[in-house]
Amino acid sequence: MVRTTSKVRRAAASIGQALAIGALAAAPAGAQTYPAKIIRMIVPFAPGGNTDIIARAISQKMTEDLGQQLSAK
């Protein structure tokens, strides 16, 4: 009975150490600011058409609102 208890304690200690190491390893990892590049809005219609004109107007307004450059292509 003593052996089983010590095995359980060792297993619990191992799991605790693994969790602590995992938490410490993940702490310095920081995400980059999103989005890091220009956002592209792809319009699958001909340039100069109604859809293209509307998409360009929307992308201009979104650029102002988001503070991030957005282009309609």
Secondary structure, DSSP 4 states (H G I P E B T S, - for coil): -HHHHHHHHHHHHHHHHHHHHHHHHHTT--PPPS--S-EEE---S-TTSHHHHHHHHHHHHHHHHHSS-EEE-
